[in-house]
Amino acid sequence: MAGGRPSKFKKEFIKQAEMLCRLGATDKELAEFFEVNLDTIYEWKNTQADFSDALKNGKSEADDLVEKSLFQRANGYSHQAVKIFNHEGQALEVPYTEHYPPDTTACIFWLKNRRREQWRDRQEHELTPKGQEQLAAILEIVRKVK
């Protein structure tokens, strides 16, 4: 017989948690929703395989949506929209195409994460002759201490 208090976990939490994760919920927000401690969410993830899988699936879908949106923002995109005007007391709906130009910040973010070697922020330092002399002196002191 296992000790401790009975688990508050219910099978219906699986679907609820997946839907919440699709909407971007974090583990902390899940804990608040289910009215449990954050450690309880971690425990359920470790002991309830279906619950853990549901969280992974929901979070993956949310991440995929954000990735797609970032990609569109980096490249620019267009979509159909409608403007509504008041014309002689009547609503007049005018369809048009909304254009969003590429966003430089989104481009940089994408490239720094997808092509780290080419786009990471680098700091390259060159030693001047005086700097090389100082480094040699420091290395000599380290050798003597050993």
MDAnalysis code that builds the backbone (N, CA, C; Angstrom):
import MDAnalysis as mda
import numpy as np

u = mda.Universe.empty(438, n_residues=146, atom_resindex=np.repeat(np.arange(146), 3), trajectory=True)
u.add_TopologyAttr("name", ["N", "CA", "C"] * 146)
u.add_TopologyAttr("resid", np.arange(1, 147))
u.add_TopologyAttr("resname", ["MET", "ALA", "GLY", "GLY", "ARG", "PRO", "SER", "LYS", "PHE", "LYS", "LYS", "GLU", "PHE", "ILE", "LYS", "GLN", "ALA", "GLU", "MET", "LEU", "CYS", "ARG", "LEU", "GLY", "ALA", "THR", "ASP", "LYS", "GLU", "LEU", "ALA", "GLU", "PHE", "PHE", "GLU", "VAL", "ASN", "LEU", "ASP", "THR", "ILE", "TYR", "GLU", "TRP", "LYS", "ASN", "THR", "GLN", "ALA", "ASP", "PHE", "SER", "ASP", "ALA", "LEU", "LYS", "ASN", "GLY", "LYS", "SER", "GLU", "ALA", "ASP", "ASP", "LEU", "VAL", "GLU", "LYS", "SER", "LEU", "PHE", "GLN", "ARG", "ALA", "ASN", "GLY", "TYR", "SER", "HIS", "GLN", "ALA", "VAL", "LYS", "ILE", "PHE", "ASN", "HIS", "GLU", "GLY", "GLN", "ALA", "LEU", "GLU", "VAL", "PRO", "TYR", "THR", "GLU", "HIS", "TYR", "PRO", "PRO", "ASP", "THR", "THR", "ALA", "CYS", "ILE", "PHE", "TRP", "LEU", "LYS", "ASN", "ARG", "ARG", "ARG", "GLU", "GLN", "TRP", "ARG", "ASP", "ARG", "GLN", "GLU", "HIS", "GLU", "LEU", "THR", "PRO", "LYS", "GLY", "GLN", "GLU", "GLN", "LEU", "ALA", "ALA", "ILE", "LEU", "GLU", "ILE", "VAL", "ARG", "LYS", "VAL", "LYS"])
u.atoms.positions = np.array([
    [0.841, -1.185, 0.000],
    [0.000, 0.000, 0.000],
    [0.886, 1.248, 0.000],
    [0.616, 2.161, -0.930],
    [1.421, 3.369, -1.056],
    [1.038, 4.373, 0.015],
    [2.036, 5.114, 0.501],
    [1.777, 6.120, 1.519],
    [1.486, 7.466, 0.895],
    [1.153, 8.443, 1.709],
    [0.901, 9.794, 1.227],
    [-0.544, 10.000, 0.842],
    [-0.855, 11.226, 0.492],
    [-2.247, 11.516, 0.158],
    [-2.525, 11.131, -1.295],
    [-3.780, 10.854, -1.622],
    [-4.120, 10.432, -2.982],
    [-3.878, 11.565, -3.985],
    [-3.554, 11.188, -5.190],
    [-3.273, 12.160, -6.243],
    [-4.551, 12.882, -6.657],
    [-4.417, 14.160, -6.994],
    [-5.550, 14.937, -7.493],
    [-5.722, 14.731, -9.005],
    [-4.818, 13.959, -9.600],
    [-4.837, 13.773, -11.043],
    [-6.117, 13.078, -11.501],
    [-6.686, 13.606, -12.594],
    [-7.863, 13.006, -13.225],
    [-7.571, 12.876, -14.711],
    [-8.112, 11.844, -15.330],
    [-7.860, 11.583, -16.753],
    [-8.257, 12.771, -17.636],
    [-9.308, 13.501, -17.254],
    [-9.745, 14.631, -18.086],
    [-8.709, 15.760, -18.116],
    [-7.758, 15.758, -17.174],
    [-6.692, 16.758, -17.174],
    [-5.830, 16.651, -18.425],
    [-5.745, 15.457, -18.988],
    [-4.873, 15.237, -20.152],
    [-5.297, 16.130, -21.309],
    [-6.572, 16.066, -21.677],
    [-7.077, 16.869, -22.807],
    [-7.041, 18.358, -22.471],
    [-7.418, 18.695, -21.237],
    [-7.403, 20.098, -20.830],
    [-5.992, 20.673, -20.908],
    [-5.030, 19.924, -20.424],
    [-3.640, 20.395, -20.426],
    [-3.136, 20.568, -21.849],
    [-3.461, 19.635, -22.737],
    [-3.015, 19.753, -24.130],
    [-3.597, 21.011, -24.770],
    [-4.874, 21.260, -24.548],
    [-5.509, 22.459, -25.122],
    [-4.883, 23.735, -24.552],
    [-4.626, 23.748, -23.249],
    [-4.000, 24.920, -22.638],
    [-2.598, 25.151, -23.201],
    [-1.853, 24.072, -23.416],
    [-0.501, 24.204, -23.976],
    [-0.551, 24.702, -25.423],
    [-1.560, 24.285, -26.176],
    [-1.727, 24.804, -27.545],
    [-1.936, 26.312, -27.539],
    [-2.512, 26.812, -26.437],
    [-2.748, 28.249, -26.294],
    [-1.549, 28.965, -25.680],
    [-0.459, 28.218, -25.425],
    [0.769, 28.836, -24.934],
    [0.981, 28.743, -23.435],
    [0.176, 27.946, -22.727],
    [0.314, 27.852, -21.273],
    [1.653, 27.238, -20.876],
    [2.213, 27.759, -19.800],
    [3.447, 27.225, -19.210],
    [3.076, 26.227, -18.120],
    [4.064, 25.497, -17.629],
    [3.820, 24.556, -16.532],
    [3.269, 25.290, -15.306],
    [3.775, 26.480, -15.044],
    [3.296, 27.262, -13.896],
    [1.820, 27.618, -14.078],
    [1.443, 27.989, -15.286],
    [0.045, 28.326, -15.544],
    [-0.852, 27.089, -15.455],
    [-0.322, 25.926, -15.863],
    [-1.078, 24.682, -15.700],
    [-1.337, 24.411, -14.216],
    [-0.310, 24.613, -13.401],
    [-0.450, 24.402, -11.959],
    [-1.537, 25.314, -11.400],
    [-1.559, 26.562, -11.825],
    [-2.580, 27.497, -11.360],
    [-3.966, 27.046, -11.824],
    [-4.070, 26.601, -13.074],
    [-5.352, 26.159, -13.610],
    [-5.896, 24.952, -12.842],
    [-5.023, 23.968, -12.595],
    [-5.445, 22.749, -11.907],
    [-5.438, 22.906, -10.381],
    [-5.042, 24.097, -9.920],
    [-5.002, 24.411, -8.492],
    [-4.129, 23.432, -7.717],
    [-2.912, 23.238, -8.255],
    [-1.914, 22.391, -7.608],
    [-0.582, 23.133, -7.588],
    [0.358, 22.596, -6.856],
    [1.708, 23.145, -6.798],
    [2.439, 22.813, -8.105],
    [3.370, 23.640, -8.507],
    [4.148, 23.394, -9.717],
    [4.851, 22.037, -9.655],
    [5.324, 21.657, -8.474],
    [5.970, 20.344, -8.316],
    [5.013, 19.203, -8.662],
    [3.725, 19.413, -8.441],
    [2.731, 18.392, -8.772],
    [2.655, 18.203, -10.292],
    [2.737, 19.294, -11.027],
    [2.746, 19.191, -12.503],
    [3.959, 18.382, -12.925],
    [5.131, 18.654, -12.339],
    [6.337, 17.889, -12.674],
    [6.154, 16.408, -12.344],
    [5.523, 16.151, -11.203],
    [5.282, 14.760, -10.801],
    [4.357, 14.072, -11.796],
    [3.291, 14.751, -12.197],
    [2.371, 14.162, -13.170],
    [3.071, 13.901, -14.498],
    [3.949, 14.799, -14.877],
    [4.699, 14.590, -16.131],
    [5.572, 13.338, -16.032],
    [6.096, 13.073, -14.851],
    [6.960, 11.901, -14.649],
    [6.191, 10.605, -14.474],
    [4.985, 10.688, -13.951],
    [4.246, 9.452, -13.623],
    [3.086, 9.159, -14.563],
    [2.636, 10.146, -15.295],
    [1.484, 9.978, -16.192],
    [1.951, 10.206, -17.632],
    [2.280, 9.133, -18.325],
    [2.841, 9.233, -19.680],
    [1.900, 9.971, -20.632],
    [0.598, 9.707, -20.546],
    [-0.358, 10.378, -21.434],
    [-0.389, 11.883, -21.184],
    [-0.277, 12.267, -19.922],
    [-0.254, 13.684, -19.557],
    [1.000, 14.346, -20.111],
    [2.137, 13.684, -19.928],
    [3.408, 14.202, -20.426],
    [3.373, 14.363, -21.946],
    [2.855, 13.354, -22.647],
    [2.751, 13.415, -24.111],
    [1.827, 14.537, -24.549],
    [0.731, 14.733, -23.826],
    [-0.213, 15.794, -24.162],
    [0.453, 17.160, -24.054],
    [1.254, 17.353, -23.006],
    [1.957, 18.624, -22.848],
    [2.952, 18.835, -23.985],
    [3.703, 17.790, -24.315],
    [4.673, 17.898, -25.411],
    [3.982, 18.236, -26.724],
    [2.870, 17.554, -27.006],
    [2.149, 17.797, -28.262],
    [1.585, 19.209, -28.314],
    [0.945, 19.637, -27.235],
    [0.365, 20.978, -27.197],
    [1.416, 22.064, -27.319],
    [2.514, 21.909, -26.577],
    [3.580, 22.912, -26.628],
    [4.255, 22.919, -27.991],
    [4.381, 21.770, -28.607],
    [4.993, 21.682, -29.928],
    [4.143, 22.422, -30.961],
    [2.831, 22.253, -30.883],
    [1.950, 22.967, -31.813],
    [2.065, 24.479, -31.630],
    [2.105, 24.927, -30.390],
    [2.240, 26.364, -30.125],
    [3.579, 26.872, -30.651],
    [4.647, 26.110, -30.417],
    [5.978, 26.510, -30.899],
    [6.023, 26.555, -32.422],
    [5.369, 25.586, -33.077],
    [5.326, 25.560, -34.544],
    [4.628, 26.802, -35.085],
    [3.548, 27.214, -34.436],
    [2.814, 28.400, -34.863],
    [3.679, 29.655, -34.736],
    [4.389, 29.765, -33.619],
    [5.261, 30.928, -33.419],
    [6.400, 30.908, -34.441],
    [6.957, 29.733, -34.688],
    [8.033, 29.624, -35.676],
    [7.548, 30.060, -37.052],
    [6.363, 29.627, -37.430],
    [5.794, 30.010, -38.729],
    [5.581, 31.524, -38.790],
    [5.065, 32.097, -37.699],
    [4.832, 33.536, -37.649],
    [6.136, 34.321, -37.737],
    [7.170, 33.847, -37.042],
    [8.472, 34.507, -37.100],
    [9.027, 34.448, -38.518],
    [8.888, 33.300, -39.157],
    [9.360, 33.135, -40.534],
    [8.643, 34.120, -41.457],
    [7.309, 34.215, -41.317],
    [6.546, 35.152, -42.150],
    [6.984, 36.587, -41.876],
    [7.178, 36.924, -40.614],
    [7.566, 38.293, -40.259],
    [8.958, 38.620, -40.809],
    [9.848, 37.646, -40.767],
    [11.207, 37.862, -41.278],
    [11.200, 38.094, -42.782],
    [10.324, 37.419, -43.507],
    [10.290, 37.514, -44.967],
    [9.297, 38.523, -45.508],
    [8.393, 38.968, -44.656],
    [7.313, 39.827, -45.118],
    [6.190, 38.948, -45.655],
    [4.983, 39.448, -45.612],
    [3.848, 38.678, -46.103],
    [2.678, 39.603, -46.381],
    [1.659, 39.050, -47.029],
    [0.439, 39.779, -47.349],
    [-0.758, 38.917, -46.971],
    [-1.863, 39.570, -46.662],
    [-3.108, 38.827, -46.413],
    [-4.293, 39.695, -46.807],
    [-5.403, 39.038, -47.068],
    [-6.617, 39.745, -47.439],
    [-7.264, 40.333, -46.191],
    [-7.815, 41.553, -46.330],
    [-8.472, 42.220, -45.212],
    [-9.644, 43.029, -45.769],
    [-10.421, 43.612, -44.876],
    [-11.574, 44.417, -45.279],
    [-11.567, 45.703, -44.471],
    [-11.757, 46.834, -45.154],
    [-11.949, 48.121, -44.473],
    [-13.432, 48.441, -44.544],
    [-13.956, 48.977, -43.450],
    [-15.371, 49.323, -43.410],
    [-15.490, 50.842, -43.324],
    [-16.232, 51.403, -44.269],
    [-16.437, 52.841, -44.340],
    [-17.918, 53.156, -44.131],
    [-18.184, 54.369, -43.699],
    [-19.552, 54.855, -43.585],
    [-19.827, 55.695, -44.821],
    [-20.700, 55.213, -45.669],
    [-21.037, 55.942, -46.906],
    [-22.522, 56.263, -46.885],
    [-22.826, 57.520, -46.640],
    [-24.211, 58.001, -46.589],
    [-25.057, 57.170, -45.617],
    [-24.480, 56.896, -44.451],
    [-25.198, 56.170, -43.416],
    [-25.204, 54.661, -43.588],
    [-24.590, 54.169, -44.631],
    [-24.539, 52.726, -44.889],
    [-23.105, 52.234, -44.729],
    [-22.991, 51.022, -44.185],
    [-21.662, 50.412, -44.055],
    [-21.213, 49.938, -45.431],
    [-20.012, 50.330, -45.793],
    [-19.443, 49.929, -47.076],
    [-18.174, 49.138, -46.795],
    [-18.157, 47.868, -47.175],
    [-16.999, 47.002, -46.953],
    [-16.149, 46.976, -48.219],
    [-14.877, 47.329, -48.053],
    [-13.957, 47.364, -49.193],
    [-12.810, 46.377, -48.941],
    [-12.750, 45.309, -49.746],
    [-11.640, 44.366, -49.575],
    [-10.334, 44.951, -50.110],
    [-9.234, 44.563, -49.478],
    [-7.914, 45.005, -49.935],
    [-6.870, 44.002, -49.454],
    [-5.655, 44.156, -49.934],
    [-4.550, 43.297, -49.526],
    [-3.642, 44.082, -48.591],
    [-3.484, 43.566, -47.373],
    [-2.595, 44.183, -46.377],
    [-1.199, 43.618, -46.574],
    [-0.206, 44.494, -46.679],
    [1.176, 44.068, -46.891],
    [2.011, 44.380, -45.644],
    [2.847, 43.431, -45.249],
    [3.786, 43.622, -44.148],
    [5.181, 43.403, -44.700],
    [6.035, 44.415, -44.640],
    [7.391, 44.254, -45.180],
    [8.230, 43.340, -44.285],
    [9.330, 42.809, -44.808],
    [10.230, 42.006, -43.970],
    [10.705, 42.817, -42.772],
    [10.895, 42.149, -41.659],
    [11.329, 42.791, -40.429],
    [12.772, 42.393, -40.144],
    [13.655, 43.367, -40.093],
    [15.079, 43.111, -39.907],
    [15.367, 42.380, -38.596],
    [14.715, 42.783, -37.523],
    [14.954, 42.139, -36.228],
    [14.569, 40.671, -36.276],
    [13.446, 40.359, -36.911],
    [13.028, 38.962, -37.029],
    [14.028, 38.175, -37.876],
    [14.554, 38.801, -38.931],
    [15.570, 38.142, -39.770],
    [16.810, 37.796, -38.944],
    [17.290, 38.762, -38.201],
    [18.500, 38.561, -37.405],
    [18.265, 37.470, -36.355],
    [17.121, 37.529, -35.680],
    [16.805, 36.528, -34.667],
    [16.789, 35.132, -35.277],
    [16.136, 35.013, -36.417],
    [16.043, 33.716, -37.105],
    [17.445, 33.210, -37.465],
    [18.237, 34.052, -38.085],
    [19.563, 33.630, -38.547],
    [20.512, 33.324, -37.384],
    [20.449, 34.090, -36.305],
    [21.315, 33.823, -35.149],
    [20.996, 32.474, -34.526],
    [19.744, 32.044, -34.645],
    [19.353, 30.763, -34.066],
    [19.491, 29.610, -35.045],
    [19.291, 29.854, -36.317],
    [19.335, 28.772, -37.299],
    [20.706, 28.605, -37.940],
    [21.463, 29.679, -37.997],
    [22.811, 29.631, -38.585],
    [23.787, 30.300, -37.635],
    [23.949, 29.698, -36.487],
    [24.745, 30.289, -35.405],
    [26.171, 30.618, -35.825],
    [26.804, 29.697, -36.530],
    [28.215, 29.897, -36.879],
    [28.426, 31.143, -37.736],
    [27.508, 31.396, -38.653],
    [27.672, 32.555, -39.534],
    [27.140, 33.852, -38.908],
    [26.186, 33.767, -37.970],
    [25.488, 34.956, -37.515],
    [25.636, 35.282, -36.031],
    [26.341, 34.464, -35.275],
    [26.460, 34.775, -33.850],
    [27.264, 36.063, -33.671],
    [27.033, 36.721, -32.557],
    [27.818, 37.908, -32.235],
    [29.197, 37.435, -31.821],
    [30.203, 37.935, -32.493],
    [31.571, 37.522, -32.185],
    [32.359, 38.699, -31.636],
    [33.249, 38.367, -30.759],
    [34.187, 39.364, -30.283],
    [35.572, 38.779, -30.504],
    [36.236, 39.311, -31.486],
    [37.592, 38.837, -31.775],
    [38.573, 39.870, -31.244],
    [39.575, 39.375, -30.551],
    [40.571, 40.256, -29.951],
    [41.936, 39.940, -30.536],
    [42.632, 40.995, -30.886],
    [44.009, 40.816, -31.346],
    [44.932, 41.351, -30.265],
    [45.974, 40.592, -30.015],
    [46.952, 41.052, -29.046],
    [47.978, 41.933, -29.728],
    [48.185, 43.074, -29.144],
    [49.239, 43.957, -29.636],
    [50.573, 43.372, -29.169],
    [51.682, 43.824, -29.717],
    [52.974, 43.326, -29.218],
    [53.110, 43.501, -27.705],
    [52.640, 44.637, -27.169],
    [52.719, 44.846, -25.731],
    [51.833, 43.840, -25.002],
    [50.617, 43.567, -25.543],
    [49.711, 42.588, -24.950],
    [50.315, 41.189, -24.973],
    [51.036, 40.863, -26.047],
    [51.687, 39.555, -26.141],
    [52.790, 39.431, -25.092],
    [53.521, 40.527, -24.860],
    [54.567, 40.520, -23.834],
    [53.949, 40.311, -22.450],
    [52.818, 40.986, -22.187],
    [52.155, 40.843, -20.890],
    [51.635, 39.417, -20.710],
    [51.079, 38.843, -21.756],
    [50.589, 37.473, -21.684],
    [51.743, 36.505, -21.412],
    [52.862, 36.699, -22.087],
    [54.026, 35.839, -21.875],
    [54.515, 35.954, -20.429],
    [54.505, 37.155, -19.867],
    [54.933, 37.354, -18.485],
    [53.985, 36.643, -17.519],
    [52.688, 36.726, -17.787],
    [51.694, 36.051, -16.928],
    [51.885, 34.544, -17.007],
    [52.080, 34.010, -18.204],
    [52.281, 32.570, -18.369],
    [53.553, 32.107, -17.659],
    [54.585, 32.918, -17.675],
    [55.830, 32.584, -16.987],
    [55.596, 32.510, -15.478],
    [54.833, 33.459, -14.934],
    [54.519, 33.447, -13.504],
    [53.718, 32.194, -13.149],
    [52.747, 31.825, -14.007],
    [51.947, 30.625, -13.763],
    [52.819, 29.381, -13.757],
    [53.777, 29.314, -14.683],
    [54.694, 28.145, -14.745],
    [55.537, 28.046, -13.467],
    [55.984, 29.183, -12.961],
    [56.799, 29.178, -11.761],
    [55.995, 28.737, -10.549],
    [54.729, 29.124, -10.494],
    [53.870, 28.777, -9.352],
    [53.625, 27.265, -9.344],
    [53.473, 26.659, -10.494],
    [53.241, 25.209, -10.570],
    [54.474, 24.502, -10.107],
])
